[in-house]
Amino acid sequence: MDKVFKEFCELIEKKEFFEAHEVLEKIWHPMRKSNHSDSNIIRGFINAAVSLELKKRGKNNYLKVWNTYEKHKVKINNNEIYFNTVEFLDNYKKDYL
């Protein structure tokens, strides 16, 4: 899973937000169908990438989608990978949004 999140962050840094979203979709789909405890936080990360893509495309609703990420990010459950991803996204937001 470390590799997936590393790729996600690298794609965000390259402003390839749609592709970053796709990377997490691959692991999220099986999780959500099994009611995995991490499915909401993964969905939150996907929403963050979607929000950034919407901003890139000049869409005004990007903050509404970012707020969905904000709602889910509190569900990280002391997972270091998730914590690092939240920290990365929150720092990225300062410069991009």
C-alpha positions as CSV (number, residue, x, y, z in Angstrom):
1,M,0.0,0.0,0.0
2,D,3.0,2.3,0.6
3,K,3.7,2.2,-3.2
4,V,0.1,3.2,-4.1
5,F,0.2,6.3,-1.8
6,K,3.7,7.2,-3.0
7,E,2.4,7.2,-6.6
8,F,-0.7,9.1,-5.5
9,C,1.5,11.9,-4.0
10,E,3.9,12.0,-7.0
11,L,1.0,12.4,-9.4
12,I,-0.5,15.2,-7.2
13,E,2.9,17.0,-7.3
14,K,2.9,16.7,-11.1
15,K,-0.6,18.2,-11.1
16,E,-1.9,14.9,-12.6
17,F,-4.9,15.0,-10.3
18,F,-7.2,12.8,-12.4
19,E,-4.5,10.1,-12.6
20,A,-3.9,10.3,-8.9
21,H,-7.6,9.8,-8.3
22,E,-7.5,6.7,-10.6
23,V,-4.7,5.1,-8.6
24,L,-6.7,5.2,-5.4
25,E,-9.9,4.1,-7.1
26,K,-8.3,0.8,-7.8
27,I,-7.9,0.0,-4.1
28,W,-11.1,1.8,-3.0
29,H,-13.6,-0.2,-5.1
30,P,-12.9,-3.6,-3.4
31,M,-12.8,-1.9,0.0
32,R,-16.2,-0.2,-0.3
33,K,-17.9,-3.3,-1.4
34,S,-16.7,-5.2,1.7
35,N,-17.4,-2.3,4.1
36,H,-13.7,-2.1,4.9
37,S,-12.9,0.3,7.8
38,D,-10.6,2.3,5.7
39,S,-12.9,2.9,2.8
40,N,-14.0,6.3,3.9
41,I,-10.5,7.7,4.3
42,I,-9.6,6.4,0.9
43,R,-12.7,8.0,-0.5
44,G,-11.6,11.3,1.2
45,F,-8.2,11.1,-0.5
46,I,-10.0,10.5,-3.9
47,N,-12.2,13.6,-3.2
48,A,-9.1,15.6,-2.5
49,A,-7.6,14.7,-5.9
50,V,-11.0,15.3,-7.6
51,S,-11.2,18.7,-5.9
52,L,-7.7,19.6,-7.2
53,E,-8.7,18.5,-10.7
54,L,-11.8,20.6,-10.6
55,K,-9.8,23.7,-9.6
56,K,-7.4,22.9,-12.4
57,R,-10.3,22.9,-14.8
58,G,-11.6,26.2,-13.4
59,K,-14.7,24.7,-11.8
60,N,-16.2,26.7,-8.9
61,N,-17.4,23.7,-6.9
62,Y,-13.9,22.4,-6.0
63,L,-14.1,23.7,-2.4
64,K,-17.3,21.7,-1.8
65,V,-15.5,18.6,-2.9
66,W,-12.4,19.5,-0.8
67,N,-14.7,19.8,2.2
68,T,-15.7,16.2,1.7
69,Y,-12.1,15.2,2.0
70,E,-11.9,17.3,5.2
71,K,-14.8,15.4,6.6
72,H,-13.1,12.0,6.0
73,K,-9.6,12.9,6.9
74,V,-10.3,12.7,10.6
75,K,-10.8,8.9,10.2
76,I,-7.1,8.0,9.7
77,N,-6.9,5.8,12.8
78,N,-3.2,6.3,13.6
79,N,-2.2,4.8,10.3
80,E,1.2,6.4,9.4
81,I,0.6,6.2,5.6
82,Y,-2.7,8.0,5.9
83,F,-1.3,10.5,8.4
84,N,1.5,11.3,6.0
85,T,-0.9,11.6,3.1
86,V,-3.2,14.0,5.0
87,E,-0.1,16.1,5.9
88,F,1.0,16.1,2.3
89,L,-2.4,17.1,1.0
90,D,-3.0,19.8,3.6
91,N,0.4,21.4,2.7
92,Y,-0.3,21.1,-1.0
93,K,-3.6,22.8,-0.5
94,K,-1.9,25.9,0.9
95,D,-0.1,26.5,-2.4
96,Y,-2.7,25.3,-4.8
97,L,-6.1,26.1,-3.5
